Amino acid sequence: MFFPTSLEEKLYYIQDRIHKTAVKVGRNPEHITLVAVTKTFPLEIWEQAFNANLTTLGESRIQEAQEKTETFSKRDKIKLHLIGHLQSNKVRKAIDLFDVIQTVDSVKLAERINKVCKEKEQQQHIFIQVNVGRDPKKHGISIENVMEAAREISNNEHISLRGIMTIPANGLILSEISSVYRKTREIRDAIYSSINKNCQNISMGMSSDYETAIAEGATHIRIGTGLFGVR
Protein backbone atom coordinates (compact mmCIF):
# COMPACT_ATOMS: atom_id res chain seq x y z
CA MET A 1 0.00 0.00 0.00
CA PHE A 2 1.26 3.48 -0.92
CA PHE A 3 1.92 5.88 1.95
CA PRO A 4 2.84 9.38 0.69
CA THR A 5 5.61 11.04 2.66
CA SER A 6 6.76 14.18 0.84
CA LEU A 7 4.54 17.22 0.35
CA GLU A 8 4.46 16.55 -3.39
CA GLU A 9 3.35 12.95 -2.85
CA LYS A 10 0.68 13.97 -0.35
CA LEU A 11 -0.60 16.66 -2.69
CA TYR A 12 -0.74 14.22 -5.60
CA TYR A 13 -2.66 11.73 -3.46
CA ILE A 14 -5.17 14.35 -2.30
CA GLN A 15 -5.65 15.79 -5.78
CA ASP A 16 -6.28 12.28 -7.08
CA ARG A 17 -8.92 11.71 -4.40
CA ILE A 18 -10.50 15.08 -5.16
CA HIS A 19 -10.68 14.21 -8.85
CA LYS A 20 -12.15 10.75 -8.31
CA THR A 21 -14.72 11.92 -5.77
CA ALA A 22 -15.83 14.84 -7.92
CA VAL A 23 -16.21 12.68 -11.02
CA LYS A 24 -18.11 10.05 -9.03
CA VAL A 25 -20.75 12.58 -7.97
CA GLY A 26 -20.88 14.34 -11.34
CA ARG A 27 -18.91 17.44 -10.45
CA ASN A 28 -16.04 19.19 -12.22
CA PRO A 29 -12.84 18.78 -10.14
CA GLU A 30 -11.66 22.16 -11.39
CA HIS A 31 -14.50 23.78 -9.45
CA ILE A 32 -12.96 22.67 -6.15
CA THR A 33 -10.29 24.82 -4.51
CA LEU A 34 -7.82 23.25 -2.12
CA VAL A 35 -7.07 25.70 0.69
CA ALA A 36 -3.71 24.63 2.12
CA VAL A 37 -3.97 25.32 5.85
CA THR A 38 -0.57 26.55 6.99
CA LYS A 39 -1.53 27.82 10.44
CA THR A 40 0.93 27.06 13.27
CA PHE A 41 3.60 25.86 10.84
CA PRO A 42 6.96 27.69 10.57
CA LEU A 43 7.47 30.75 8.39
CA GLU A 44 9.06 28.76 5.56
CA ILE A 45 5.87 26.72 5.03
CA TRP A 46 4.57 29.29 2.54
CA GLU A 47 7.64 28.79 0.36
CA GLN A 48 7.22 25.02 0.52
CA ALA A 49 3.54 25.31 -0.36
CA PHE A 50 4.17 27.73 -3.21
CA ASN A 51 6.90 25.50 -4.66
CA ALA A 52 4.36 22.67 -4.71
CA ASN A 53 1.94 24.92 -6.67
CA LEU A 54 -0.32 25.49 -3.69
CA THR A 55 -1.43 29.08 -4.14
CA THR A 56 -4.52 29.32 -1.91
CA LEU A 57 -3.44 29.34 1.73
CA GLY A 58 -5.37 29.43 4.99
CA GLU A 59 -4.29 31.04 8.24
CA SER A 60 -6.12 31.44 11.56
CA ARG A 61 -4.23 34.12 13.45
CA ILE A 62 -3.59 37.72 12.45
CA GLN A 63 -0.11 38.00 13.98
CA GLU A 64 1.10 34.73 12.51
CA ALA A 65 -0.17 35.64 9.04
CA GLN A 66 1.52 39.04 9.30
CA GLU A 67 4.85 37.46 10.22
CA LYS A 68 4.67 35.09 7.28
CA THR A 69 3.67 37.87 4.91
CA GLU A 70 6.71 39.90 5.94
CA THR A 71 9.08 37.06 5.05
CA PHE A 72 7.36 35.93 1.84
CA SER A 73 8.33 37.63 -1.41
CA LYS A 74 5.54 36.23 -3.62
CA ARG A 75 2.51 37.54 -1.75
CA ASP A 76 0.94 38.79 -4.99
CA LYS A 77 0.99 35.24 -6.38
CA ILE A 78 -1.15 33.65 -3.65
CA LYS A 79 -4.67 34.01 -2.28
CA LEU A 80 -4.76 34.18 1.51
CA HIS A 81 -7.90 33.12 3.41
CA LEU A 82 -8.63 33.83 7.06
CA ILE A 83 -10.16 30.66 8.49
CA GLY A 84 -9.94 31.50 12.20
CA HIS A 85 -12.20 33.56 14.41
CA LEU A 86 -11.91 37.30 13.80
CA GLN A 87 -12.24 39.74 16.67
CA SER A 88 -13.71 43.12 15.85
CA ASN A 89 -10.62 44.98 17.09
CA LYS A 90 -8.46 43.12 14.54
CA VAL A 91 -10.59 43.85 11.49
CA ARG A 92 -8.30 46.56 10.13
CA LYS A 93 -5.27 44.26 10.15
CA ALA A 94 -7.28 41.41 8.67
CA ILE A 95 -8.35 43.56 5.73
CA ASP A 96 -4.73 44.47 5.07
CA LEU A 97 -3.63 40.83 5.13
CA PHE A 98 -6.35 38.61 3.69
CA ASP A 99 -7.93 38.29 0.27
CA VAL A 100 -10.90 36.42 1.74
CA ILE A 101 -12.26 36.43 5.30
CA GLN A 102 -14.14 33.14 5.66
CA THR A 103 -15.25 33.56 9.25
CA VAL A 104 -17.71 36.44 9.36
CA ASP A 105 -19.98 35.19 12.12
CA SER A 106 -22.27 38.17 12.75
CA VAL A 107 -23.88 41.10 11.01
CA LYS A 108 -22.05 43.40 13.42
CA LEU A 109 -18.67 42.04 12.31
CA ALA A 110 -19.63 42.42 8.65
CA GLU A 111 -20.64 46.02 9.24
CA ARG A 112 -17.33 46.69 10.96
CA ILE A 113 -15.47 45.24 7.96
CA ASN A 114 -17.58 47.37 5.64
CA LYS A 115 -16.87 50.54 7.64
CA VAL A 116 -13.11 50.02 7.56
CA CYS A 117 -13.17 49.12 3.87
CA LYS A 118 -15.11 52.30 3.15
CA GLU A 119 -12.38 54.32 4.88
CA LYS A 120 -9.76 52.50 2.81
CA GLU A 121 -11.82 52.80 -0.40
CA GLN A 122 -11.59 49.08 -1.09
CA GLN A 123 -13.76 45.99 -1.09
CA GLN A 124 -13.33 42.81 0.93
CA HIS A 125 -14.45 39.34 -0.11
CA ILE A 126 -16.07 37.42 2.73
CA PHE A 127 -17.80 34.14 3.55
CA ILE A 128 -20.47 33.87 6.25
CA GLN A 129 -19.64 31.31 8.92
CA VAL A 130 -22.73 29.29 9.79
CA ASN A 131 -23.02 27.08 12.86
CA VAL A 132 -24.95 24.42 10.96
CA GLY A 133 -24.32 21.73 13.57
CA ARG A 134 -25.57 23.97 16.41
CA ASP A 135 -22.33 23.30 18.28
CA PRO A 136 -22.05 25.60 21.35
CA LYS A 137 -18.26 25.39 21.05
CA LYS A 138 -18.22 26.75 17.49
CA HIS A 139 -18.64 30.27 16.18
CA GLY A 140 -21.11 31.04 13.45
CA ILE A 141 -24.52 32.47 12.66
CA SER A 142 -27.39 30.16 13.53
CA ILE A 143 -29.45 28.39 10.88
CA GLU A 144 -32.51 30.34 12.01
CA ASN A 145 -30.81 33.72 11.52
CA VAL A 146 -28.58 33.12 8.52
CA MET A 147 -30.99 34.21 5.77
CA GLU A 148 -31.76 37.55 7.39
CA ALA A 149 -28.05 38.00 8.17
CA ALA A 150 -27.14 37.29 4.54
CA ARG A 151 -29.68 39.87 3.43
CA GLU A 152 -28.32 42.54 5.76
CA ILE A 153 -24.70 41.73 4.96
CA SER A 154 -25.39 41.90 1.22
CA ASN A 155 -26.53 45.51 1.61
CA ASN A 156 -23.01 46.61 2.59
CA GLU A 157 -21.34 48.22 -0.41
CA HIS A 158 -17.72 47.56 0.53
CA ILE A 159 -17.95 43.83 1.20
CA SER A 160 -18.78 41.10 -1.28
CA LEU A 161 -20.47 37.97 0.04
CA ARG A 162 -18.81 35.16 -1.91
CA GLY A 163 -19.89 32.08 0.03
CA ILE A 164 -20.51 30.39 3.35
CA MET A 165 -18.36 28.17 5.55
CA THR A 166 -18.95 25.74 8.37
CA ILE A 167 -16.98 23.65 10.84
CA PRO A 168 -18.76 20.53 12.14
CA ALA A 169 -18.58 19.47 15.76
CA ASN A 170 -15.85 17.08 16.84
CA GLY A 171 -16.68 13.40 17.20
CA LEU A 172 -19.48 13.14 14.65
CA ILE A 173 -19.91 9.94 12.66
CA LEU A 174 -19.72 10.13 8.87
CA SER A 175 -23.48 10.20 8.31
CA GLU A 176 -23.82 13.11 10.74
CA ILE A 177 -21.01 15.02 9.02
CA SER A 178 -22.66 14.39 5.68
CA SER A 179 -25.93 15.78 7.03
CA VAL A 180 -24.24 18.94 8.27
CA TYR A 181 -22.57 19.46 4.89
CA ARG A 182 -25.78 18.79 2.99
CA LYS A 183 -27.59 21.40 5.07
CA THR A 184 -24.76 23.85 4.46
CA ARG A 185 -25.19 23.42 0.72
CA GLU A 186 -28.92 23.98 1.05
CA ILE A 187 -28.27 27.25 2.89
CA ARG A 188 -25.87 28.41 0.18
CA ASP A 189 -28.43 27.47 -2.46
CA ALA A 190 -31.12 29.48 -0.69
CA ILE A 191 -28.90 32.56 -0.32
CA TYR A 192 -27.78 32.32 -3.94
CA SER A 193 -31.27 31.91 -5.36
CA SER A 194 -33.10 34.53 -3.30
CA ILE A 195 -30.57 37.04 -1.94
CA ASN A 196 -27.14 37.24 -3.55
CA LYS A 197 -25.89 35.71 -6.81
CA ASN A 198 -22.27 36.30 -5.74
CA CYS A 199 -22.70 33.78 -2.92
CA GLN A 200 -21.51 30.77 -4.89
CA ASN A 201 -18.92 29.13 -2.66
CA ILE A 202 -19.05 26.60 0.17
CA SER A 203 -16.02 26.13 2.41
CA MET A 204 -16.31 22.84 4.29
CA GLY A 205 -14.31 19.68 4.72
CA MET A 206 -10.88 19.06 6.20
CA SER A 207 -8.22 16.37 6.00
CA SER A 208 -10.42 13.69 7.57
CA ASP A 209 -13.63 14.30 5.64
CA TYR A 210 -12.96 16.29 2.46
CA GLU A 211 -14.36 13.57 0.20
CA THR A 212 -17.66 13.70 2.07
CA ALA A 213 -17.64 17.50 1.74
CA ILE A 214 -17.01 17.31 -2.00
CA ALA A 215 -19.85 14.84 -2.42
CA GLU A 216 -22.14 17.33 -0.66
CA GLY A 217 -21.05 20.32 -2.75
CA ALA A 218 -17.93 21.91 -1.23
CA THR A 219 -16.14 24.38 -3.47
CA HIS A 220 -13.32 24.98 -0.96
CA ILE A 221 -11.78 22.27 1.21
CA ARG A 222 -9.40 23.21 4.02
CA ILE A 223 -6.51 20.76 4.35
CA GLY A 224 -3.55 21.09 6.70
CA THR A 225 -2.63 17.79 8.34
CA GLY A 226 -3.13 15.82 5.14
CA LEU A 227 -0.52 17.99 3.41
CA PHE A 228 1.92 19.09 6.09
CA GLY A 229 1.53 16.49 8.83
CA VAL A 230 0.45 16.80 12.43
CA ARG A 231 1.14 20.20 14.01
Order of alpha helices (4+ residues) and beta strands (2+ residues): alpha-beta-alpha-beta-alpha-beta-alpha-beta-alpha-beta-alpha-beta-alpha-beta-alpha-beta-alpha
